[in-house]
Amino acid sequence: MMNPAKQDRQTTTLSGEPIIDLIDGVKIRSASTLADERGTLCEIFNPAWEFSTDESAKEPAPSAASNTVFSETFREGKS
């Protein structure tokens, strides 16, 4: 016999702010998705945000684009 379902506890406010302690060292940054007729683009990570506490990681990258992470979708026939 299966255990009955149990509702998860609330972890954010209605506006999306966390109401529980984050995992030590975790940082959160809001992301904005840009959308148009071709699809969507969202910047997930950029070293310029300086999330790292490692001083050696703050050195400028040879090419910021090579260290930046994006999420993108393409609408069929529009790429």
N, C-alpha and C positions, 0 to 999 in steps of 0.2 A: 504494500500500500504506500502511496506517495504522501509526503508531508504536505500539509496545506500551504498555499501561497502566503507569503509575508510581504507586506508593503515595505519598500525601501524608505529609509529616513531622508528627510529633506537635506540637501547639501548646498543649495544656493537660495538667495532671495528671489523674488519675482523679477527683479531687474538683472539677475545673473551674477550678483556678488557672492563669493563663497561665504558660507556660515560655519564651515568646519576648518580646522587647522590643515594647512597644506603639508605635504611631505617636505621634510627638511631639505632646503636647497632648491625647491621647485619655484619657478617664477612664471607668472601668467601675463600675457600681453594680448590685448584685443586685436583681432584680425578683421580687416575689411575686405569683402569680396567685390571686385569690380565686374559688372556684367554689361554686355551689349549684345547686339544681334549675332556676333560671332561665337560667344560663349562666355566663360568666366575666368578670372585670374585673381589669385590670392597669394600674397607674400606670407609664407609660413615662418621663415627664419632669415635674418640678415645679421651678419657679424657686427655691423655698425650699431646695433642695439646694445652691444656690450653687456650681454647677459652673463658672461663668464666672470668668475672671480679670479681666474688664473691670469696673472699679469702677462705672461708670454702669449696668451691668446688674444691680447688687445693690439698686437702689432698689425698694421694695415696689411690686408691681403693683396697679393699682386693683382688680382682681378676680383672685385667684390662680387661680380656676377657668378664666378666659379664657386663661391661659398654661400650663395643665397639660394634658399629653397622656395619654390613656387608650387602651387596647386593650380591646375588649369583644366578646363573642359572646353570641348569644341562642339559647336552645333553642326550637324551633318550638312555638308556642302557649303559651309561658311568659313572654313579655316584659311 
